[in-house]
Amino acid sequence: MIPVTRPVLPPLADYTALLEGVWSRAWLTNDGPLVTELEARLAAYLGVEHVIFTSNGTIAIQLVLRALGCRGEVVTTPFSYVATTSSIVWEGCEAVFADVSPDTLTLDARQAARAITARTSAILATHVYGIPSDVDGLAALGAARGIPVVYDAAHAFGVRHRGRSLASYGTAATLSFHATKLFHTIEGGAIVTDDPALAERIRQMRSFGHDGPERFHGLGINGKNSEFHAAMGLCLLPHVPDFIRRRLALCERYDAGLAALCLARPRVPADTEMNGAYYPVLLQDEAEVLRVRAHLQARDITPRRYFYPPLNRLPYVASPPMPVAESAAERVLCLPLFADLGPTEVDQVVAAMLEALRG
């Protein structure tokens, strides 16, 4: 079987070597030395001032929204993973959707501008498949309206845009280190920011609001992560360049094999170095997606409709139609892609796609 993704693991000896230190210290959580080291190494890798390691990427979004004091409305994208929207609603805010750009499938800054009202407290955009959002347009919009711009950068680890980490853009960005991501800590996430005051608020909120062992700065939650998860991240981080190289080589193999089909794909802006996190294709309509998916599944290949459904159709939100996002969600299919995928397996997927679409 060829799954849509498969977690990568480091050499077991590397992981157990770090666990021996955990055993000897008996310091398992609460900002242990491995968590602190991982945050420092991630900050250096990303070229940012502050990285706050969290228990997952969803709580990372929630913490940012809470730390920024978001109330009322948050303008956001209908084309993302559900956590982007659910975090807004969970924090007691209203998700106000603006449609996406038809070429990048990221939040359209012009549509976002039309969605802003006097009740808007933030913009939350997603770097879809690691493709940069309109960082200039959204930055200008946020500055003009006096509201922060936050990026869900769950897909963007290792992506560089205009010579800097894509995670460095915005008031803050959030990352997911779930097991299926290019870089993972089994479960985990992080918040990235260059704002020291915001970083300090988030650190306190992440640990119940503690301001020292016997004082509380304010309301908090338990969003910490453990030494065991940090150990996995420390083992995998040195291998990230190789993971990206291998993924990009697989993308090139897909490009060559599928060239005859002239499949539509989201556009990558200039001056962007991608990470090969996903390989999405856009088919003609939903009927074709379902037919192609069934054809691949019959050959033990598992693609994924990612993202489906569009978030403006979730049962706990109210939204007008979002025609571009809805069309993309109905037509998109992500093909198998992970660092350990072999070229022969890519060729199998390509052959199945050619069979399905050319007969």
C-alpha positions in Angstrom: 0.0 0.0 0.0 1.2 3.6 -0.7 -0.3 5.9 1.9 -0.7 9.6 1.4 2.0 10.2 4.0 4.1 8.3 6.4 5.9 9.6 9.5 9.7 9.7 9.4 11.7 8.5 12.4 15.3 9.1 13.4 17.8 6.3 14.2 16.5 4.7 17.4 19.9 4.9 19.0 19.8 8.7 18.6 16.5 9.0 20.3 17.3 6.6 23.2 20.6 8.5 23.8 18.6 11.6 24.6 16.1 9.6 26.7 19.0 8.4 28.9 19.5 12.0 29.9 15.8 12.4 30.6 15.9 9.3 32.8 19.0 10.5 34.7 17.5 14.0 35.3 13.9 12.8 36.0 12.8 16.1 34.5 10.0 15.2 32.2 8.1 18.4 31.5 7.8 22.1 32.6 10.4 23.7 30.4 13.0 21.0 30.7 16.5 21.3 29.1 15.5 19.5 25.9 12.5 21.8 25.4 14.7 24.8 26.0 17.3 23.5 23.6 14.7 22.7 20.9 13.2 26.2 21.1 16.7 27.7 20.7 17.6 25.5 17.8 14.3 26.2 16.0 14.8 29.9 16.5 18.2 29.7 14.9 17.0 27.5 12.1 14.1 29.8 11.3 16.0 33.0 11.9 13.6 34.4 14.4 13.8 35.8 17.9 11.2 33.7 19.8 9.9 30.1 19.3 7.5 28.8 22.0 7.1 25.1 21.9 3.5 23.9 22.5 1.6 20.7 22.9 0.1 20.9 19.3 -0.5 23.4 16.5 -4.1 24.0 17.4 -3.4 25.3 20.9 -0.7 27.4 19.3 -3.3 29.3 17.3 -5.6 29.6 20.3 -2.8 31.0 22.5 -1.9 33.6 19.9 -5.5 34.7 19.5 -5.8 34.9 23.3 -2.5 36.7 23.9 -3.4 39.3 21.2 -6.7 39.9 23.0 -8.8 39.0 20.0 -12.5 39.6 20.4 -15.4 39.9 18.0 -14.4 39.0 14.4 -11.4 37.4 12.9 -11.1 37.5 9.2 -9.8 34.2 7.9 -9.6 31.7 5.0 -12.2 29.1 4.0 -9.4 26.9 2.5 -7.3 25.4 5.3 -7.4 22.6 7.9 -10.4 22.8 10.3 -8.2 23.8 13.2 -7.7 27.3 11.6 -11.4 28.0 12.0 -12.2 25.9 15.1 -9.5 27.8 17.1 -11.2 31.1 16.3 -14.6 29.8 17.4 -13.2 28.0 20.5 -11.7 31.3 21.6 -15.2 32.9 21.5 -14.6 34.9 18.3 -16.5 34.9 15.0 -14.8 33.5 12.0 -15.5 35.8 9.1 -14.4 34.3 5.8 -12.9 36.0 2.8 -12.3 34.0 -0.4 -8.9 32.8 -1.6 -6.8 33.7 -4.7 -7.6 31.3 -7.5 -3.9 30.9 -8.4 -2.3 30.3 -4.9 -5.4 29.3 -2.9 -4.3 31.5 -0.1 -6.3 34.3 1.4 -7.0 37.1 -1.1 -6.0 40.4 0.5 -8.6 42.3 -1.5 -11.4 40.0 -0.4 -10.1 40.2 3.2 -10.2 44.0 3.1 -13.9 43.9 2.1 -14.6 41.6 5.1 -13.1 43.8 7.7 -15.5 45.7 10.0 -15.3 47.7 13.2 -15.5 44.4 15.1 -12.5 42.8 13.4 -9.6 42.1 15.8 -7.2 40.1 13.6 -6.5 38.5 10.3 -5.7 34.8 10.4 -4.3 33.5 7.0 -2.8 30.1 6.0 0.3 29.4 3.9 -1.6 26.7 2.0 0.7 23.7 1.1 3.6 25.9 2.1 2.7 28.5 -0.6 3.2 32.0 0.8 0.2 34.1 1.4 0.1 37.6 0.0 2.4 38.8 2.8 2.8 42.3 1.4 -0.9 42.8 0.8 -2.0 41.5 4.2 0.8 43.4 6.0 -0.4 46.6 4.4 -4.0 45.8 5.2 -3.2 45.0 8.9 -1.2 48.2 9.3 -3.9 50.3 7.6 -6.6 48.9 9.9 -4.5 48.6 13.0 -5.0 44.9 13.4 -2.5 42.0 13.8 -1.8 39.5 11.0 -1.3 36.0 12.1 -0.3 33.1 9.9 -1.1 29.4 10.2 2.2 28.2 8.9 1.6 24.5 9.7 2.7 23.6 6.1 5.5 26.1 5.8 8.3 24.6 7.9 11.5 25.0 5.9 9.9 27.2 3.2 11.9 30.4 2.5 10.4 33.4 0.8 12.5 36.3 -0.3 15.5 34.9 1.5 13.9 34.4 4.9 11.8 31.8 6.6 8.2 32.0 5.7 7.4 31.5 9.4 9.0 34.9 10.2 6.3 36.9 8.5 3.4 38.5 10.4 2.8 39.5 14.0 3.1 35.8 14.8 3.0 32.5 13.0 2.0 29.1 14.3 3.5 25.7 13.3 2.3 22.2 13.6 4.8 19.4 14.5 2.2 16.6 14.2 3.7 13.2 13.2 2.7 13.5 9.6 4.5 16.9 9.1 7.8 17.3 7.3 9.4 18.0 10.7 7.6 16.6 13.7 7.8 16.0 17.5 5.2 13.2 17.4 2.6 15.7 18.6 3.5 19.3 19.0 3.5 22.8 17.6 5.1 26.2 18.1 4.5 29.9 18.0 7.0 32.1 16.2 7.2 35.9 16.8 9.8 38.7 17.0 7.7 40.6 19.5 9.3 40.0 23.0 6.2 41.2 24.9 3.9 38.9 23.0 6.3 36.0 23.4 6.4 36.6 27.2 2.6 36.7 27.4 2.3 33.5 25.4 4.9 31.7 27.6 2.9 32.6 30.7 -0.4 31.6 29.2 1.1 28.3 28.0 1.8 27.4 31.6 -1.4 28.2 33.5 -0.5 31.9 33.7 2.4 31.3 36.1 4.7 34.3 36.7 7.1 32.4 39.0 6.3 29.4 41.1 3.9 31.2 43.5 2.5 34.0 41.4 0.1 34.2 38.4 0.3 36.8 35.7 -3.2 36.1 34.5 -5.5 33.5 33.0 -3.6 30.6 31.4 -3.9 27.0 30.1 -1.7 24.0 29.9 -0.2 24.2 26.5 3.3 22.9 27.4 5.1 20.0 25.8 7.4 17.3 27.2 11.0 16.3 27.1 10.1 13.2 25.1 8.5 15.2 22.3 11.4 17.7 22.3 13.9 14.8 22.0 12.2 13.6 18.9 12.4 17.1 17.4 16.1 17.4 18.3 16.8 14.1 16.6 15.0 15.1 13.4 15.9 18.7 13.0 19.4 18.1 11.6 17.9 15.9 8.9 15.4 18.5 7.7 17.5 19.7 4.7 17.8 16.1 3.5 14.0 15.6 4.0 13.3 18.6 1.9 15.8 17.6 -0.8 14.3 14.2 -1.1 10.7 15.5 -1.2 11.5 18.1 -3.9 13.1 15.4 -6.0 9.9 13.4 -5.7 7.9 16.4 -6.7 10.1 16.8 -9.8 9.5 13.1 -10.6 5.7 13.7 -10.3 6.0 16.8 -12.5 7.8 14.9 -15.3 5.5 11.9 -15.1 2.3 13.8 -15.1 3.3 16.5 -17.6 1.2 15.0 -20.4 -2.0 15.5 -18.3 -1.5 19.3 -18.0 -3.0 19.2 -14.5 -3.8 22.5 -12.8 -1.7 23.1 -9.7 -1.5 26.1 -7.2 1.0 28.7 -8.3 4.1 29.3 -6.2 5.1 33.0 -6.0 8.6 34.1 -7.2 11.5 34.1 -4.8 10.1 31.1 -2.9 12.0 28.0 -2.0 9.4 25.3 -1.3 9.7 22.4 1.1 8.0 19.7 -0.9 5.4 19.2 1.9 2.5 18.3 -0.4 1.7 17.5 -4.0 -1.8 18.9 -4.8 -3.4 18.6 -8.2 -6.7 20.3 -9.2 -9.0 18.1 -11.4 -11.9 19.2 -13.5 -14.7 18.7 -11.0 -15.7 16.7 -7.9 -17.0 13.8 -10.0 -13.5 13.4 -11.5 -11.9 13.6 -8.1 -14.1 10.8 -6.7 -13.5 8.7 -9.8 -9.7 9.2 -9.7 -9.5 8.6 -6.0 -11.5 5.3 -6.3 -9.2 4.2 -9.2 -6.1 4.8 -7.0 -7.6 3.2 -4.0 -8.3 0.1 -6.0 -4.6 -0.1 -6.6 -3.7 0.4 -2.9 -2.8 4.0 -3.3 -4.3 6.5 -0.9 -4.6 10.1 -2.0 -6.4 12.7 0.1 -8.9 15.4 -0.5 -7.0 18.1 1.3 -8.7 20.4 2.1 -12.3 19.2 2.1 -14.9 20.4 2.9 -14.3 24.2 2.7 -14.4 25.7 6.1 -17.3 28.1 5.4 -19.5 25.0 5.3 -18.7 23.8 8.8 -21.9 23.4 10.9 -20.9 25.9 13.6 -20.2 28.9 11.3 -22.3 31.1 9.2 -21.0 32.3 5.9 -22.0 33.4 2.4 -20.7 31.3 -0.5 -16.9 31.3 -1.1 -16.9 30.3 -4.8 -13.1 30.0 -5.3 -12.5 28.1 -2.1 -15.5 25.8 -2.7 -14.4 25.0 -6.2 -10.8 24.2 -5.1 -12.1 22.0 -2.2 -14.2 20.0 -4.6 -11.4 19.6 -7.2 -8.2 19.1 -5.2 -6.5 15.9 -4.6 -3.1 15.5 -2.8 -1.0 12.6 -4.0 1.3 10.5 -1.8 4.4 12.4 -0.7 6.8 11.7 2.2 10.6 11.6 2.6 10.8 7.8 2.5 8.6 7.5 -0.6 10.6 5.7 -3.3 10.8 6.7 -7.0 9.3 3.4 -8.0 6.3 4.2 -5.8 5.9 7.6 -7.4 6.0 5.9 -10.8 3.2 3.6 -9.6 1.1 6.6 -8.6 1.8 8.3 -11.9 0.8 5.2 -13.9 -2.5 5.0 -11.9 -3.2 8.7 -12.6 -2.5 8.2 -16.3 -4.8 5.2 -16.4 -7.6 7.1 -14.6 -7.4 10.2 -16.6 -6.4 8.9 -20.1 -8.1 5.5 -20.0 
